[in-house]
Amino acid sequence: MSAGILLLGDRGMLGRAFRELLAAKKRPFTGFDLPELDIAEPEQIGPLFAKPWSAVINCAAYTNVDGAEADQAAALRANGTAPEVVAAACARTRVPLVHFSTDYVFAGDASEPYHVDAPLHPLGAYGRSKAAGEIAIRGSGAESLIVRTSWLYAPWGNNFVRTMARLTRDKPELKVVDDQRGRPTSAQHLAAATLALLDRGTRGTLHVTDGGECTWYEFTIEIARLLGRTAIVRPCTTAEFPRPAPRPSYSVLDLAPTEAILGPLPDWRLNLASVVAQLEPL
Ligand SMILES: NC(=O)c1ccc[n+]([C@@H]2O[C@H](COP(=O)([O-])OP(=O)(O)OC[C@H]3O[C@@H](n4cnc5c(N)ncnc54)[C@H](OP(=O)(O)O)[C@@H]3O)[C@@H](O)[C@H]2O)c1
């Protein structure tokens, strides 16, 4: 009998969304995260596969985009080498692997949505480590579904929506970049859409985000509106906020192949309203 789903990184932002979804659907699963499991330690992976899992969902990752520039080796271990080892175990035991990747694998200089097959051209160390993970999984022989996503937010954890909910509460005025365009993604929506794809037996590389697109400034205006904030929000440029890692200026992921399977993905304003209504204490 199957042991259910093996959920790696189950206490991160997306991992928690999966935990809650699987529990609500009464789907058996077992979750692991740091410190009890370090997926970057290859000898810790083999023993996990003593059980007959129905699928592995890997939400564990090194996600500190700026930190990755200073510690490229750590990012590569968690985002490149670890998925390779997990995928090899999945191939050996014939268990399908679901893995998450990012818009940061692209250069962000396009003017139309990035197709799933667009060439990878990461700008920084985080994107390079995630691209390495994708390439390793594709070459592993495992049955896999790689889901690229972007601008993830949830009622919990560290994310842009929670940061802006706090800043628009605590500051009378703030500036937000208006020259980076992308697709926000509710972690709860991403988990539900990914499980639906897995249940349909979907394999390959797909994009899952909220529908529509916006800049960080436009996203903030809607967050502030939903929360009834009176803070003044002004648009600014990326150049005004220099960061260690370069940011893609255009990271809209093409959703057409995903929508051909699942139907239209809900607009970001709808998903944002749902998440804002559930925001945990800031
Ligand atoms: N956040 C975004 O905007 C975004 C955008 C595009 C794609 N993604 C991708 O979406 C996925 C989920 O991201 P997320 O935002 O949910 O990330 P997250 O909140 O940082 O969660 C990642 C989880 O993995 C854990 N982890 C890190 N290194 C590990 C290791 N070596 N062994 C075991 N667990 C480890 C983390 O533990 P600690 O917290 O203790 O480090 C954390 O619980 C990732 O693949 C990420 O690359 C995220």
The ligand as a Tripos MOL2 file, in Angstrom:
@<TRIPOS>MOLECULE
LIG
   48    52     1     0     0
SMALL
NO_CHARGES

@<TRIPOS>ATOM
      1 N1          9.1950   32.8220   -2.7650 N.am      1 LIG1
      2 C1          9.0730   33.1540   -4.0500 C.2       1 LIG1
      3 O1          8.7520   34.3040   -4.4040 O.2       1 LIG1
      4 C2          9.3360   32.1200   -5.1180 C.ar      1 LIG1
      5 C3          9.2570   32.5170   -6.4600 C.ar      1 LIG1
      6 C4          9.4910   31.5640   -7.4570 C.ar      1 LIG1
      7 C5          9.7800   30.2670   -7.1100 C.ar      1 LIG1
      8 N2          9.8700   29.9030   -5.7970 N.ar      1 LIG1
      9 C6         10.1820   28.5070   -5.4890 C.3       1 LIG1
     10 O2          9.0790   27.9440   -4.8020 O.3       1 LIG1
     11 C7          9.5400   26.9490   -3.8770 C.3       1 LIG1
     12 C8          8.9850   27.2360   -2.4990 C.3       1 LIG1
     13 O3          9.4510   28.5110   -2.0720 O.3       1 LIG1
     14 P1          9.0250   29.1540   -0.6820 P.3       1 LIG1
     15 O4          8.8600   30.6060   -0.9190 O.co2     1 LIG1
     16 O5          7.9300   28.3650   -0.0600 O.co2     1 LIG1
     17 O6         10.3750   28.9630    0.1380 O.3       1 LIG1
     18 P2         10.6190   29.0270    1.7120 P.3       1 LIG1
     19 O7          9.4610   29.6670    2.4030 O.co2     1 LIG1
     20 O8         11.9900   29.5870    1.8890 O.co2     1 LIG1
     21 O9         10.5970   27.4930    2.1030 O.3       1 LIG1
     22 C9         11.6450   26.6310    1.7870 C.3       1 LIG1
     23 C10        11.7110   25.6200    2.8930 C.3       1 LIG1
     24 O10        12.8000   24.7490    2.5880 O.3       1 LIG1
     25 C11        13.5980   24.6460    3.7580 C.3       1 LIG1
     26 N3         14.9600   24.2980    3.4040 N.ar      1 LIG1
     27 C12        15.9530   25.1190    2.9700 C.ar      1 LIG1
     28 N4         17.0810   24.4190    2.7680 N.ar      1 LIG1
     29 C13        16.7770   23.1270    3.0760 C.ar      1 LIG1
     30 C14        17.5220   21.9370    3.1150 C.ar      1 LIG1
     31 N5         18.8180   21.9180    2.7660 N.pl3     1 LIG1
     32 N6         16.9260   20.7970    3.4970 N.ar      1 LIG1
     33 C15        15.6180   20.8000    3.8590 C.ar      1 LIG1
     34 N7         14.8580   21.8840    3.8580 N.ar      1 LIG1
     35 C16        15.4310   23.0490    3.4760 C.ar      1 LIG1
     36 C17        13.5000   25.9910    4.4270 C.3       1 LIG1
     37 O11        13.9060   25.9080    5.7770 O.3       1 LIG1
     38 P3         14.5180   27.2250    6.4810 P.3       1 LIG1
     39 O12        13.4220   28.2540    6.4490 O.co2     1 LIG1
     40 O13        14.8680   26.7350    7.8580 O.co2     1 LIG1
     41 O14        15.7050   27.6290    5.6540 O.co2     1 LIG1
     42 C18        12.0090   26.2700    4.2580 C.3       1 LIG1
     43 O15        11.2340   25.6630    5.2750 O.3       1 LIG1
     44 C19        11.0650   26.9740   -3.9720 C.3       1 LIG1
     45 O16        11.4780   25.9770   -4.8680 O.3       1 LIG1
     46 C20        11.3670   28.3410   -4.5600 C.3       1 LIG1
     47 O17        12.5970   28.3470   -5.2560 O.3       1 LIG1
     48 C21         9.6450   30.8010   -4.7930 C.ar      1 LIG1
@<TRIPOS>BOND
     1     1     2 1
     2     2     3 2
     3     2     4 1
     4     4     5 ar
     5     4    48 ar
     6     5     6 ar
     7     6     7 ar
     8     7     8 ar
     9     8     9 1
    10     8    48 ar
    11     9    10 1
    12     9    46 1
    13    10    11 1
    14    11    12 1
    15    11    44 1
    16    12    13 1
    17    13    14 1
    18    14    15 2
    19    14    16 1
    20    14    17 1
    21    17    18 1
    22    18    19 2
    23    18    20 1
    24    18    21 1
    25    21    22 1
    26    22    23 1
    27    23    24 1
    28    23    42 1
    29    24    25 1
    30    25    26 1
    31    25    36 1
    32    26    27 ar
    33    26    35 ar
    34    27    28 ar
    35    28    29 ar
    36    29    30 ar
    37    29    35 ar
    38    30    31 1
    39    30    32 ar
    40    32    33 ar
    41    33    34 ar
    42    34    35 ar
    43    36    37 1
    44    36    42 1
    45    37    38 1
    46    38    39 2
    47    38    40 1
    48    38    41 1
    49    42    43 1
    50    44    45 1
    51    44    46 1
    52    46    47 1
@<TRIPOS>SUBSTRUCTURE
     1 LIG1         1 GROUP 0 **** ****
